[in-house]
Amino acid sequence: QVQLVESGGGLVQAGGSLRLSCTTSGRTFGRTGWFRQAPGKEREFVAAINWSGSSTKYANSVKGRFTISRDNAKNTVYLQMNSLTPEDTAVYYCGADLKTGWNTPIRSYEVDYWGQGTQVTVSS
């Protein structure tokens, strides 16, 4: 059975850092992205990475603060989040597809598999 499992969320003060992990089991995934959903808001794109790790893309709101990376040997994609603000508070989801040869960033409607989400809360 294919699974994506997120971890690393928690409560942090403004200005702090967290690193989220998204580990897959069952098969090797292609493009992977992080998305987030704040209370009362729609799910939004945060960052994406292709299978090889050579191509990344970020939402303007996190550019320069967040870094997406991956270790295919560990079947894990990371999201390093620095300089967090209360506006970053949300449930963070990872999503992936099976396209190992595509370099375009994955979009939410292209996701084949979603994780269960991990809560990130940033206090002011």
All heavy atoms as an XYZ file, in Angstrom:
953
protein
N       0.835     -1.193      0.000
C       0.000      0.000      0.000
C       0.872      1.245      0.000
O       1.840      1.325      0.734
C      -0.912      0.010      1.223
C      -1.883      1.169      1.245
C      -2.821      1.088      2.439
O      -2.792      0.112      3.179
N      -3.645      2.086      2.609
N       0.526      2.213     -0.839
C       1.301      3.441     -0.945
C       0.937      4.389      0.189
O      -0.235      4.601      0.472
C       1.030      4.115     -2.305
C       1.724      5.450     -2.370
C       1.494      3.210     -3.440
N       1.955      4.951      0.837
C       1.706      5.902      1.914
C       2.703      7.041      1.891
O       3.863      6.854      1.548
C       1.828      5.208      3.278
C       0.631      4.379      3.685
C       0.742      3.900      5.111
O       1.785      3.431      5.525
N      -0.331      4.032      5.861
N       2.226      8.230      2.271
C       3.090      9.366      2.547
C       2.842      9.743      3.998
O       1.686      9.921      4.402
C       2.754     10.563      1.666
C       3.320     10.623      0.247
C       2.575      9.656     -0.645
C       3.229     12.031     -0.300
N       3.893      9.894      4.749
C       3.761     10.227      6.162
C       4.572     11.477      6.451
O       5.792     11.486      6.257
C       4.232      9.070      7.053
C       4.110      9.464      8.518
C       3.420      7.813      6.768
N       3.884     12.529      6.916
C       4.562     13.758      7.311
C       4.905     13.714      8.791
O       4.185     13.099      9.581
C       3.688     14.997      7.052
C       3.271     15.205      5.611
C       1.847     14.796      5.374
O       1.365     13.916      6.105
O       1.206     15.357      4.463
N       5.957     14.410      9.148
C       6.333     14.562     10.547
C       7.121     15.856     10.698
O       7.532     16.459      9.705
C       7.168     13.370     11.026
O       8.374     13.279     10.289
N       7.307     16.262     11.943
C       8.132     17.430     12.221
C       7.372     18.685     12.579
O       7.983     19.696     12.923
N       6.057     18.635     12.509
C       5.293     19.814     12.890
C       5.333     20.044     14.400
O       5.842     19.214     15.154
N       4.793     21.184     14.797
C       4.763     21.495     16.227
C       4.490     22.952     16.467
O       4.074     23.686     15.563
N       4.738     23.361     17.701
C       4.538     24.741     18.133
C       5.894     25.426     18.254
O       6.808     24.891     18.891
C       3.815     24.763     19.474
C       3.654     26.126     20.149
C       2.781     27.043     19.306
C       3.054     25.945     21.551
N       6.006     26.590     17.635
C       7.270     27.316     17.666
C       6.969     28.806     17.766
O       5.915     29.272     17.320
C       8.105     27.006     16.399
C       7.400     27.483     15.143
C       9.506     27.571     16.501
N       7.878     29.552     18.360
C       7.705     30.999     18.453
C       8.080     31.666     17.135
O       8.877     31.128     16.354
C       8.562     31.564     19.584
C       8.065     31.208     20.969
C       8.824     31.938     22.062
O       9.989     32.264     21.895
N       8.155     32.193     23.169
N       7.520     32.831     16.913
C       7.860     33.599     15.725
C       9.373     33.805     15.647
O      10.021     34.091     16.658
C       7.137     34.943     15.752
N       9.898     33.637     14.443
C      11.331     33.731     14.241
C      12.049     32.397     14.341
O      13.235     32.310     13.999
N      11.344     31.392     14.805
C      11.944     30.077     14.972
C      11.952     29.259     13.694
O      11.554     29.738     12.622
N      12.376     28.008     13.836
C      12.525     27.112     12.682
C      11.928     25.746     12.979
O      11.866     25.316     14.137
C      14.009     26.933     12.335
O      14.616     28.153     11.986
N      11.510     25.099     11.918
C      11.068     23.714     11.971
C      11.499     23.022     10.690
O      11.626     23.679      9.648
C       9.540     23.609     12.100
C       8.886     23.911     13.438
C       7.367     23.908     13.293
C       9.313     22.923     14.498
N      11.686     21.717     10.762
C      11.938     20.942      9.556
C      10.892     19.846      9.447
O      10.799     18.989     10.325
C      13.335     20.319      9.548
C      13.656     19.675      8.192
C      15.063     19.129      8.103
N      15.192     17.835      8.751
C      16.164     16.970      8.477
N      17.074     17.266      7.552
N      16.238     15.824      9.122
N      10.145     19.896      8.380
C       9.144     18.874      8.111
C       9.750     17.781      7.236
O      10.607     18.054      6.397
C       7.930     19.470      7.407
C       7.247     20.655      8.089
C       6.008     21.069      7.293
C       6.894     20.350      9.519
N       9.278     16.565      7.448
C       9.707     15.429      6.635
C       8.488     14.752      6.035
O       7.427     14.678      6.667
C      10.483     14.424      7.483
O      11.651     14.994      8.022
N       8.663     14.253      4.833
C       7.613     13.496      4.158
C       8.264     12.216      3.642
O       9.091     12.269      2.730
C       7.021     14.299      3.004
S       5.850     13.386      1.969
N       7.898     11.112      4.258
C       8.515      9.832      3.915
C       7.499      8.964      3.193
O       6.348      8.852      3.625
C       9.019      9.124      5.168
O       9.977      9.958      5.819
C       9.678      7.796      4.813
N       7.939      8.377      2.113
C       7.048      7.545      1.319
C       7.380      6.069      1.501
O       8.514      5.705      1.795
C       7.153      7.891     -0.171
O       8.478      7.587     -0.629
C       6.885      9.357     -0.410
N       6.380      5.258      1.357
C       6.582      3.819      1.413
C       5.734      3.176      0.326
O       4.730      3.721     -0.099
C       6.195      3.269      2.780
O       4.816      3.483      3.023
N       6.163      2.070     -0.126
C       5.394      1.374     -1.140
C       5.983      1.502     -2.529
O       5.961      0.561     -3.298
N       6.478      2.692     -2.861
C       7.101      2.864     -4.159
C       7.864      4.188     -4.196
O       7.691      5.029     -3.308
C       6.069      2.822     -5.269
C       5.046      3.913     -5.250
C       4.035      3.696     -6.353
N       4.677      3.549     -7.640
C       4.077      3.063     -8.715
N       2.813      2.688     -8.660
N       4.712      2.957     -9.865
N       8.656      4.372     -5.228
C       9.400      5.621     -5.402
C       8.503      6.654     -6.067
O       7.871      6.376     -7.085
C      10.641      5.399     -6.284
O      11.495      4.449     -5.650
C      11.401      6.699     -6.472
N       8.445      7.835     -5.501
C       7.626      8.897     -6.036
C       8.424      9.827     -6.923
O       9.641      9.881     -6.858
C       6.976      9.693     -4.904
C       5.850      8.942     -4.275
C       6.086      8.065     -3.246
C       4.558      9.095     -4.730
C       5.055      7.341     -2.671
C       3.517      8.379     -4.158
C       3.778      7.502     -3.134
N       7.730     10.561     -7.760
C       8.346     11.495     -8.685
C       8.362     12.892     -8.095
O       9.047     13.170     -7.122
N       7.568     13.786     -8.699
C       7.490     15.151     -8.192
C       6.786     15.164     -6.839
O       5.836     14.418     -6.626
C       6.733     16.032     -9.179
C       7.351     16.093    -10.555
C       6.551     16.991    -11.457
N       5.177     16.526    -11.616
C       4.228     17.220    -12.215
N       4.487     18.439    -12.677
N       3.010     16.722    -12.342
N       7.266     16.018     -5.959
C       6.682     16.128     -4.622
C       6.525     17.592     -4.273
O       7.360     18.423     -4.632
C       7.571     15.429     -3.581
O       7.815     14.083     -3.998
C       6.897     15.406     -2.221
N       5.466     17.891     -3.566
C       5.226     19.267     -3.160
C       4.734     19.347     -1.734
O       4.216     18.368     -1.180
N       4.920     20.502     -1.144
C       4.341     20.829      0.157
C       3.238     21.859     -0.071
O       3.423     22.827     -0.823
C       5.386     21.385      1.106
C       6.322     20.359      1.650
C       7.579     20.051      1.199
C       6.086     19.498      2.772
N       8.122     19.054      1.953
C       7.234     18.697      2.924
C       5.021     19.325      3.650
C       7.339     17.735      3.936
C       5.125     18.370      4.656
C       6.276     17.590      4.788
N       2.144     21.629      0.601
C       1.000     22.524      0.545
C       0.548     22.780      1.972
O       0.899     22.022      2.875
C      -0.140     21.876     -0.260
C       0.260     21.483     -1.662
C       0.939     20.297     -1.899
C      -0.040     22.302     -2.735
C       1.328     19.931     -3.182
C       0.343     21.947     -4.022
C       1.028     20.754     -4.239
N      -0.205     23.835      2.184
C      -0.683     24.110      3.527
C      -2.092     24.661      3.490
O      -2.515     25.253      2.493
C       0.245     25.085      4.256
C       0.281     26.489      3.670
C       1.353     27.315      4.372
N       1.399     28.702      3.863
C       2.316     29.591      4.228
N       3.277     29.246      5.076
N       2.275     30.803      3.732
N      -2.786     24.436      4.586
C      -4.155     24.928      4.703
C      -4.365     25.509      6.085
O      -4.266     24.794      7.090
C      -5.163     23.818      4.438
C      -6.597     24.300      4.376
C      -7.537     23.261      3.792
O      -7.226     22.069      3.748
N      -8.695     23.704      3.330
N      -4.623     26.806      6.125
C      -4.910     27.500      7.368
C      -6.413     27.452      7.626
O      -7.204     27.287      6.682
C      -4.423     28.942      7.281
N      -6.832     27.612      8.879
C      -8.263     27.575      9.186
C      -9.053     28.590      8.378
O      -8.677     29.755      8.296
C      -8.297     27.914     10.680
C      -6.969     27.486     11.193
C      -6.000     27.753     10.081
N     -10.116     28.132      7.753
C     -10.965     29.017      6.973
C     -10.431     29.402      5.616
O     -11.029     30.224      4.917
N      -9.291     28.813      5.240
C      -8.692     29.152      3.943
C      -8.552     27.905      3.084
O      -8.577     26.782      3.580
C      -7.332     29.813      4.137
C      -7.401     31.151      4.846
C      -6.044     31.820      4.871
C      -6.114     33.193      5.508
N      -4.779     33.868      5.517
N      -8.359     28.122      1.800
C      -8.149     27.001      0.894
C      -6.701     26.525      0.984
O      -5.814     27.259      1.398
C      -8.467     27.436     -0.545
C      -9.934     27.748     -0.785
C     -10.229     28.000     -2.241
O      -9.298     28.068     -3.049
O     -11.424     28.126     -2.575
N      -6.503     25.287      0.566
C      -5.148     24.750      0.546
C      -4.331     25.521     -0.482
O      -4.808     25.803     -1.586
C      -5.181     23.272      0.186
C      -3.850     22.577      0.314
C      -3.979     21.075      0.096
N      -4.867     20.457      1.076
C      -5.034     19.153      1.175
N      -4.397     18.323      0.369
N      -5.871     18.647      2.078
N      -3.081     25.862     -0.122
C      -2.242     26.635     -1.016
C      -0.890     25.958     -1.200
O      -0.396     25.250     -0.337
C      -2.040     28.053     -0.491
C      -1.292     28.149      0.814
C      -1.013     29.596      1.229
O      -1.409     30.531      0.511
O      -0.374     29.776      2.285
N      -0.292     26.252     -2.329
C       1.021     25.734     -2.667
C       2.090     26.409     -1.809
O       2.049     27.618     -1.574
C       1.290     25.992     -4.145
C       2.703     25.755     -4.572
C       3.178     24.468     -4.775
C       3.568     26.824     -4.769
C       4.478     24.253     -5.167
C       4.875     26.625     -5.170
C       5.329     25.335     -5.368
N       3.076     25.620     -1.375
C       4.194     26.160     -0.606
C       5.512     25.976     -1.375
O       6.235     26.937     -1.613
C       4.299     25.484      0.772
C       5.532     25.986      1.522
C       3.035     25.740      1.588
N       5.817     24.742     -1.738
C       7.085     24.462     -2.414
C       6.975     23.136     -3.153
O       6.168     22.286     -2.785
C       8.240     24.423     -1.412
N       7.825     22.977     -4.174
C       7.809     21.746     -4.953
C       9.218     21.398     -5.390
O      10.085     22.273     -5.526
C       6.902     21.887     -6.173
N       9.427     20.116     -5.627
C      10.731     19.626     -6.062
C      10.523     18.466     -7.026
O       9.574     17.679     -6.872
C      11.581     19.204     -4.841
C      13.028     18.924     -5.234
C      10.958     18.007     -4.130
C      13.960     18.809     -4.027
N      11.380     18.378     -8.029
C      11.245     17.271     -8.954
C      11.956     16.032     -8.401
O      12.552     16.074     -7.315
C      11.772     17.638    -10.344
C      13.285     17.872    -10.362
O      13.888     18.116     -9.335
N      13.865     17.823    -11.552
N      11.909     14.928     -9.146
C      12.414     13.662     -8.616
C      13.903     13.725     -8.315
O      14.361     13.216     -7.299
C      12.142     12.539     -9.609
C      12.685     11.223     -9.128
C      12.113     10.390     -8.227
C      13.929     10.618     -9.503
N      12.912      9.289     -8.015
C      14.034      9.406     -8.779
C      14.954     10.967    -10.366
C      15.119      8.548     -8.906
C      16.038     10.113    -10.487
C      16.109      8.932     -9.766
N      14.670     14.352     -9.198
C      16.128     14.369     -9.002
C      16.574     15.423     -8.009
O      17.721     15.400     -7.557
C      16.821     14.623    -10.344
O      16.550     15.938    -10.801
N      15.693     16.364     -7.708
C      16.087     17.446     -6.807
C      16.731     18.619     -7.516
O      17.141     19.584     -6.865
N      16.796     18.553     -8.838
C      17.477     19.605     -9.590
C      16.599     20.822     -9.833
O      17.104     21.879    -10.235
C      17.923     19.054    -10.946
O      16.801     18.656    -11.713
N      15.306     20.699     -9.620
C      14.385     21.799     -9.879
C      13.472     22.002     -8.681
O      12.852     21.060     -8.194
C      13.551     21.493    -11.130
O      12.613     22.510    -11.378
N      13.415     23.237     -8.212
C      12.541     23.579     -7.093
C      11.754     24.842     -7.412
O      12.138     25.631     -8.283
C      13.338     23.814     -5.796
O      14.269     24.888     -6.013
C      14.098     22.576     -5.370
N      10.654     25.018     -6.685
C       9.840     26.218     -6.860
C       9.205     26.544     -5.517
O       8.873     25.640     -4.755
C       8.759     26.015     -7.917
C       7.937     27.274     -8.209
C       6.952     27.048     -9.318
C       6.070     28.270     -9.563
N       6.898     29.398    -10.042
N       9.040     27.833     -5.258
C       8.488     28.279     -3.983
C       7.381     29.306     -4.195
O       7.420     30.087     -5.147
C       9.585     28.914     -3.128
C      10.702     27.972     -2.772
C      11.838     27.875     -3.581
C      10.622     27.159     -1.643
C      12.863     26.990     -3.267
C      11.640     26.284     -1.317
C      12.751     26.204     -2.137
O      13.763     25.324     -1.820
N       6.448     29.303     -3.275
C       5.478     30.383     -3.236
C       6.198     31.662     -2.827
O       7.172     31.621     -2.059
C       4.368     30.060     -2.240
N       5.735     32.785     -3.318
C       6.391     34.064     -2.998
C       6.417     34.314     -1.489
O       7.362     34.907     -0.973
C       5.672     35.206     -3.700
C       5.928     35.222     -5.203
O       6.948     34.718     -5.675
N       4.996     35.779     -5.961
N       5.397     33.852     -0.796
C       5.292     34.123      0.634
C       6.347     33.397      1.463
O       6.595     33.787      2.612
C       3.896     33.738      1.134
O       3.643     32.362      0.897
N       6.985     32.371      0.906
C       7.975     31.619      1.675
C       9.367     31.681      1.054
O      10.333     31.186      1.647
C       7.557     30.140      1.827
C       6.152     30.036      2.404
C       7.670     29.375      0.522
N       9.486     32.302     -0.095
C      10.766     32.358     -0.799
C      11.806     33.043      0.076
O      11.561     34.106      0.658
C      10.586     33.098     -2.124
C      11.664     32.843     -3.147
C      11.280     33.448     -4.490
C      10.060     32.779     -5.083
N       9.734     33.312     -6.434
N      12.963     32.425      0.171
C      14.032     32.967      0.990
C      13.988     32.515      2.438
O      14.951     32.715      3.179
N      12.884     31.910      2.852
C      12.757     31.435      4.234
C      12.655     29.915      4.303
O      13.133     29.302      5.263
C      11.503     32.036      4.888
C      11.508     33.539      4.965
C      10.325     34.051      5.802
N       9.031     33.691      5.224
C       8.099     32.984      5.860
N       8.317     32.557      7.096
N       6.947     32.709      5.266
N      12.014     29.313      3.311
C      11.815     27.862      3.293
C      12.715     27.240      2.235
O      12.984     27.837      1.190
C      10.364     27.526      2.946
C       9.356     27.864      4.012
C       9.677     28.652      5.117
C       8.056     27.399      3.913
C       8.741     28.969      6.083
C       7.106     27.695      4.863
C       7.452     28.480      5.944
N      13.155     26.016      2.500
C      13.955     25.263      1.543
C      13.426     23.840      1.442
O      13.306     23.155      2.464
C      15.432     25.224      1.953
O      15.938     26.555      2.076
C      16.254     24.475      0.909
N      13.127     23.418      0.227
C      12.686     22.041     -0.012
C      13.863     21.243     -0.543
O      14.657     21.740     -1.343
C      11.485     21.995     -0.975
C      10.896     20.588     -1.040
C      11.851     22.517     -2.360
C       9.557     20.518     -1.790
N      13.994     20.010     -0.084
C      15.061     19.128     -0.539
C      14.588     17.692     -0.437
O      13.528     17.419      0.121
C      16.328     19.341      0.301
O      16.079     19.013      1.661
N      15.392     16.778     -0.973
C      14.972     15.379     -0.900
C      16.186     14.468     -0.833
O      17.276     14.806     -1.324
C      14.078     15.008     -2.088
C      14.727     14.987     -3.451
C      13.664     14.834     -4.533
N      12.919     13.590     -4.383
C      11.700     13.390     -4.896
N      11.093     14.353     -5.577
N      11.088     12.223     -4.735
N      15.980     13.304     -0.235
C      16.986     12.252     -0.159
C      16.296     10.992     -0.665
O      15.562     10.330      0.080
C      17.474     12.091      1.280
C      18.574     11.052      1.401
O      18.726     10.232      0.481
O      19.285     11.066      2.422
N      16.509     10.668     -1.920
C      15.801      9.534     -2.510
C      16.239      8.204     -1.908
O      15.477      7.236     -1.924
C      15.987      9.521     -4.025
C      15.176     10.615     -4.703
O      14.219     11.144     -4.132
N      15.553     10.976     -5.919
N      17.437      8.148     -1.390
C      17.887      6.920     -0.733
C      17.048      6.628      0.507
O      16.897      5.471      0.903
C      19.360      7.024     -0.358
N      16.519      7.688      1.101
C      15.664      7.548      2.282
C      14.190      7.721      1.950
O      13.352      7.713      2.861
C      16.076      8.571      3.341
C      17.486      8.377      3.873
C      17.812      9.394      4.948
C      19.220      9.165      5.495
N      19.570     10.161      6.550
N      13.882      7.906      0.673
C      12.492      8.138      0.252
C      11.852      9.271      1.049
O      10.687      9.181      1.463
C      11.654      6.865      0.408
C      12.024      5.812     -0.604
O      12.474      6.122     -1.707
N      11.849      4.553     -0.235
N      12.598     10.340      1.241
C      12.135     11.427      2.108
C      12.341     12.778      1.433
O      13.380     13.022      0.829
C      12.859     11.402      3.461
O      12.612     10.149      4.102
C      12.366     12.530      4.363
N      11.321     13.618      1.553
C      11.397     15.017      1.126
C      11.290     15.881      2.368
O      10.474     15.606      3.252
C      10.274     15.349      0.133
C      10.235     16.839     -0.170
C      10.460     14.551     -1.163
N      12.100     16.917      2.433
C      12.149     17.796      3.602
C      11.664     19.198      3.244
O      11.756     19.644      2.102
C      13.589     17.893      4.127
C      14.206     16.574      4.467
C      15.060     15.943      3.568
C      13.952     15.957      5.690
C      15.652     14.726      3.868
C      14.533     14.733      6.004
C      15.374     14.127      5.089
O      15.951     12.924      5.403
N      11.175     19.878      4.252
C      10.879     21.307      4.133
C      11.478     21.994      5.348
O      10.960     21.868      6.459
C       9.369     21.568      4.056
C       8.997     23.030      3.806
C       9.420     23.457      2.399
C       7.499     23.260      3.998
N      12.584     22.670      5.131
C      13.215     23.458      6.196
C      12.543     24.819      6.215
O      12.564     25.535      5.215
C      14.718     23.600      5.931
C      15.438     24.448      6.959
C      15.456     23.823      8.330
O      15.696     22.632      8.481
N      15.179     24.626      9.352
N      11.991     25.176      7.365
C      11.259     26.427      7.496
C      11.954     27.305      8.522
O      12.055     26.928      9.696
C       9.811     26.155      7.920
C       9.086     25.185      7.008
S       7.333     25.017      7.410
C       7.437     24.283      9.043
N      12.437     28.447      8.082
C      13.129     29.397      8.955
C      12.349     30.706      9.031
O      11.483     30.980      8.193
C      14.536     29.665      8.429
C      15.402     28.424      8.390
O      15.261     27.522      9.209
N      16.308     28.362      7.433
N      12.668     31.503     10.025
C      12.034     32.818     10.196
C      10.515     32.717     10.137
O       9.837     33.474      9.437
C      12.536     33.787      9.122
O      13.946     33.910      9.168
N       9.998     31.771     10.873
C       8.553     31.529     10.837
C       7.782     32.701     11.437
O       8.252     33.370     12.376
C       8.225     30.244     11.580
C       8.607     28.955     10.830
C       8.681     27.779     11.784
C       7.605     28.683      9.719
N       6.606     32.927     10.880
C       5.706     33.976     11.364
C       4.345     33.350     11.666
O       4.048     32.237     11.188
C       5.517     35.084     10.315
O       4.701     34.586      9.251
C       6.854     35.553      9.747
N       3.520     34.030     12.429
C       2.180     33.477     12.705
C       1.384     33.182     11.439
O       0.516     32.299     11.450
C       1.525     34.584     13.544
C       2.679     35.227     14.247
C       3.792     35.216     13.257
N       1.674     33.892     10.367
C       0.983     33.661      9.099
C       1.333     32.308      8.487
O       0.663     31.853      7.557
C       1.287     34.766      8.102
C       0.639     36.127      8.405
C       1.205     36.772      9.652
O       2.440     36.667      9.877
O       0.425     37.381     10.423
N       2.362     31.660      8.990
C       2.730     30.331      8.501
C       1.952     29.221      9.209
O       2.093     28.047      8.857
C       4.235     30.092      8.686
C       5.082     31.022      7.849
O       4.769     31.200      6.658
O       6.055     31.576      8.401
N       1.169     29.591     10.199
C       0.380     28.602     10.929
C      -0.623     27.920     10.007
O      -1.413     28.588      9.335
C      -0.364     29.262     12.102
O       0.602     29.741     13.046
C      -1.299     28.276     12.785
N      -0.568     26.600      9.950
C      -1.434     25.835      9.051
C      -1.163     24.343      9.249
O      -0.200     23.966      9.920
C      -1.166     26.208      7.587
N      -2.004     23.540      8.638
C      -1.696     22.123      8.485
C      -0.920     21.980      7.178
O      -1.374     22.457      6.132
C      -2.961     21.253      8.449
C      -2.594     19.790      8.225
C      -3.754     21.415      9.743
N       0.220     21.354      7.264
C       1.088     21.188      6.099
C       0.938     19.764      5.563
O       1.028     18.795      6.322
C       2.537     21.470      6.465
C       2.821     22.939      6.598
C       2.295     23.683      7.651
C       3.602     23.610      5.649
C       2.528     25.052      7.758
C       3.850     24.972      5.753
C       3.306     25.683      6.814
O       3.553     27.037      6.911
N       0.735     19.675      4.256
C       0.564     18.400      3.590
C       1.638     18.205      2.527
O       2.012     19.161      1.841
C      -0.792     18.333      2.884
C      -1.991     18.473      3.774
C      -2.525     19.725      4.063
C      -2.608     17.350      4.311
C      -3.648     19.861      4.866
C      -3.740     17.466      5.120
C      -4.238     18.723      5.388
O      -5.357     18.844      6.190
N       2.108     16.990      2.401
C       2.931     16.695      1.233
C       2.094     15.891      0.248
O       1.210     15.128      0.632
C       4.219     15.966      1.586
S       4.039     14.289      2.181
N       2.385     16.103     -1.002
C       1.685     15.411     -2.071
C       2.683     15.033     -3.152
O       3.656     15.739     -3.380
N       2.437     13.912     -3.808
C       3.395     13.428     -4.798
C       2.696     12.763     -5.974
O       1.529     12.362     -5.880
C       4.366     12.448     -4.145
N       3.439     12.689     -7.057
C       2.970     11.903     -8.199
C       4.058     10.883     -8.566
O       5.004     10.704     -7.821
C       2.584     12.796     -9.376
C       3.768     13.513    -10.028
O       4.937     13.183     -9.712
O       3.511     14.416    -10.842
N       3.897     10.262     -9.711
C       4.830      9.219    -10.093
C       5.718      9.630    -11.264
O       6.428      8.806    -11.818
C       4.047      7.951    -10.467
C       3.099      7.420     -9.387
C       2.337      6.224     -9.894
C       3.873      7.085     -8.121
N       5.690     10.907    -11.623
C       6.409     11.394    -12.797
C       7.863     11.698    -12.451
O       8.198     12.772    -11.992
C       5.706     12.632    -13.350
C       4.284     12.350    -13.836
C       3.608     13.610    -14.306
C       2.249     13.314    -14.904
N       1.325     12.789    -13.884
N       8.733     10.736    -12.716
C      10.143     10.916    -12.399
C      10.883     11.716    -13.460
O      11.996     12.170    -13.217
C      10.830      9.554    -12.245
O      10.644      8.807    -13.454
C      10.240      8.773    -11.081
N      10.287     11.900    -14.633
C      10.991     12.599    -15.703
C      10.537     14.023    -15.936
O      11.016     14.702    -16.843
N       9.620     14.535    -15.099
C       9.098     15.881    -15.287
C       9.821     16.863    -14.368
O      10.084     16.559    -13.213
C       7.606     15.913    -14.975
C       6.762     15.234    -15.987
C       7.089     14.135    -16.732
C       5.430     15.585    -16.363
N       6.043     13.789    -17.548
C       5.014     14.665    -17.350
C       4.554     16.591    -15.968
C       3.752     14.724    -17.931
C       3.298     16.651    -16.553
C       2.912     15.726    -17.519
N      10.092     18.058    -14.870
C      10.735     19.093    -14.073
C       9.787     20.218    -13.681
O      10.165     21.081    -12.889
C      11.932     19.675    -14.816
C      13.066     18.675    -14.938
O      13.294     17.881    -14.027
N      13.763     18.690    -16.051
N       8.596     20.242    -14.253
C       7.658     21.294    -13.884
C       7.150     21.046    -12.472
O       6.986     19.904    -12.063
C       6.467     21.325    -14.854
O       5.877     20.025    -14.897
C       6.920     21.735    -16.248
N       6.931     22.100    -11.688
C       6.497     21.911    -10.308
C       5.110     21.290    -10.230
O       4.225     21.656    -10.995
C       6.501     23.317     -9.730
C       6.395     24.218    -10.906
C       7.093     23.521    -12.027
N       4.930     20.371     -9.296
C       3.650     19.709     -9.146
C       2.605     20.686     -8.621
O       2.891     21.547     -7.788
C       3.785     18.487     -8.201
C       2.526     17.633     -8.240
C       4.114     18.930     -6.781
C       2.697     16.305     -7.509
N       1.401     20.564     -9.125
C       0.297     21.382     -8.657
C      -0.684     20.496     -7.910
O      -0.693     19.286     -8.091
C      -0.372     22.083     -9.833
C       0.599     22.976    -10.585
C      -0.024     23.689    -11.732
N       0.953     24.515    -12.443
C       0.658     25.285    -13.472
N      -0.575     25.365    -13.911
N       1.600     25.991    -14.053
N      -1.499     21.096     -7.089
C      -2.345     20.298     -6.211
C      -3.239     19.340     -6.997
O      -3.471     18.212     -6.559
C      -3.188     21.197     -5.308
O      -4.017     22.047     -6.077
N      -3.736     19.756     -8.161
C      -4.639     18.902     -8.919
C      -3.893     17.760     -9.616
O      -4.505     16.844    -10.141
C      -5.437     19.709     -9.939
C      -4.625     20.390    -11.014
C      -4.229     19.719    -12.174
C      -4.252     21.722    -10.886
C      -3.492     20.351    -13.152
C      -3.512     22.368    -11.859
C      -3.131     21.674    -12.994
O      -2.400     22.307    -13.971
N      -2.563     17.816     -9.598
C      -1.761     16.754    -10.205
C      -1.314     15.709     -9.177
O      -0.723     14.704     -9.539
C      -0.530     17.347    -10.882
C      -0.857     18.284    -12.039
C       0.386     18.914    -12.623
O       1.136     19.549    -11.860
O       0.596     18.760    -13.845
N      -1.568     15.966     -7.922
C      -1.126     15.053     -6.869
C      -1.911     13.751     -6.930
O      -3.141     13.757     -6.965
C      -1.285     15.703     -5.485
C      -1.063     14.681     -4.379
C      -0.317     16.868     -5.332
N      -1.174     12.658     -6.920
C      -1.794     11.336     -6.893
C      -1.926     10.811     -5.465
O      -2.822     10.021     -5.176
C      -0.973     10.351     -7.725
C      -0.960     10.694     -9.203
O      -2.027     11.089     -9.720
O       0.107     10.579     -9.829
N      -1.005     11.211     -4.605
C      -0.997     10.693     -3.239
C      -0.761     11.839     -2.260
O       0.146     12.661     -2.453
C       0.110      9.640     -3.071
C      -0.028      8.493     -4.033
C       0.705      8.472     -5.215
C      -0.884      7.429     -3.766
C       0.580      7.419     -6.109
C      -1.016      6.372     -4.657
C      -0.287      6.385     -5.819
O      -0.413      5.339     -6.704
N      -1.559     11.871     -1.219
C      -1.444     12.889     -0.171
C      -1.085     12.246      1.158
O      -1.499     11.115      1.452
C      -2.778     13.612      0.023
C      -3.167     14.547     -1.079
C      -4.052     14.311     -2.093
C      -2.707     15.888     -1.272
N      -4.160     15.413     -2.905
C      -3.345     16.401     -2.422
C      -1.817     16.718     -0.579
C      -3.118     17.702     -2.898
C      -1.592     17.995     -1.055
C      -2.236     18.483     -2.196
N      -0.345     12.989      1.960
C      -0.122     12.590      3.332
C      -1.269     13.049      4.204
O      -2.197     13.729      3.743
N      -1.203     12.712      5.487
C      -2.294     13.023      6.403
C      -2.208     14.434      6.970
O      -3.171     14.920      7.561
C      -2.314     12.006      7.564
C      -1.359     12.305      8.700
C       0.106     12.069      8.346
O       0.434     11.533      7.289
N       0.993     12.440      9.255
N      -1.076     15.084      6.798
C      -0.895     16.446      7.270
C      -0.225     16.501      8.628
O      -0.341     15.589      9.441
N       0.496     17.591      8.873
C       1.125     17.840     10.165
C       0.895     19.304     10.527
O       1.037     20.197      9.695
C       2.624     17.487     10.135
O       3.182     17.636     11.446
C       3.414     18.360      9.168
N       0.523     19.534     11.779
C       0.166     20.889     12.228
C       1.413     21.687     12.555
O       2.294     21.216     13.285
C      -0.730     20.811     13.450
C      -1.087     22.165     14.055
C      -2.034     22.974     13.185
O      -3.031     22.452     12.700
N      -1.728     24.249     12.984
N       1.467     22.892     12.029
C       2.514     23.855     12.378
C       1.819     25.067     12.974
O       0.945     25.661     12.341
C       3.332     24.264     11.146
C       4.269     25.423     11.487
C       4.135     23.080     10.617
N       2.198     25.415     14.193
C       1.623     26.570     14.871
C       2.748     27.500     15.287
O       3.679     27.080     15.976
C       0.811     26.151     16.102
O      -0.215     25.235     15.714
C       0.169     27.371     16.760
N       2.651     28.746     14.858
C       3.666     29.749     15.169
C       3.032     30.805     16.064
O       2.071     31.470     15.663
C       4.229     30.393     13.893
C       5.364     31.357     14.253
C       4.722     29.334     12.919
N       3.563     30.944     17.241
C       3.025     31.912     18.193
C       3.768     33.245     18.073
O       4.962     33.274     17.773
C       3.140     31.380     19.610
O       4.497     31.191     19.958
N       3.046     34.313     18.356
C       3.654     35.655     18.242
C       4.296     36.083     19.541
O       4.143     35.471     20.579
C       2.587     36.667     17.827
O       1.530     36.667     18.752
